[in-house]
Amino acid sequence: MEITSNEKLGHRQILGSILSTGVKREVIGDIIIKECNANVAVKKDISKFIIQNLERIGHEKVKVKEIAKSEILKTSAEFKEIKTTVASLRLDAIISACYGLSREISVKLIQAEKVNVNYVLTTNNSKPINEGDLISVRGYGRFVVAEILGNTRKDRVRVVLKQNI
């Protein structure tokens, strides 16, 4: 869904206003902000409710409309490139490698429903990850699996991750 206003809105303002309509946090995905527009990934069945009930964010009047996945704003954020190796292309291993966390903490984040893969909430820690997948972890940020370079002699997988700064 796309939110348009006359003023630049912040992530907190947008999230808070959507939650104030009575929607649960679990149905809201990524929020991408660019200038006076914001794209919010939400579950399909709740988008019409939000469109009907969200009229203001803060003191600013907003227009809300449904958009297709292909119309989502492309972010021009700066990336930090991380070249690393992982034991496998499982979601928990990739998150651990990107943020320097233990696999146990990564699994807890996934099970706490704080991880989206390609804008879809994921609770399967062994989900296979492919090149080009966008992974966002609430509280940590997002990154893209830019390249899978192949295996090392010790059969680990070399990957290039691009983390938003």
Buried (B, 14 or more C-beta within 10 A) or exposed (E): BBBEBEEEBEEEBBBEBBEEEEBEEEBBBBBBBEEBBBBBBBBEEBBEBBBEBBEEBBEBEBEBEEEEEEEBBEBEEEBEEBEBBBBBBBBBBBBBBBBEBEBEBBBBBBEEEBBBBBBEBBEEBEBEBEEEBBBBBBEBBBBBBBBBEEEEEEEBBBBBBBBBE
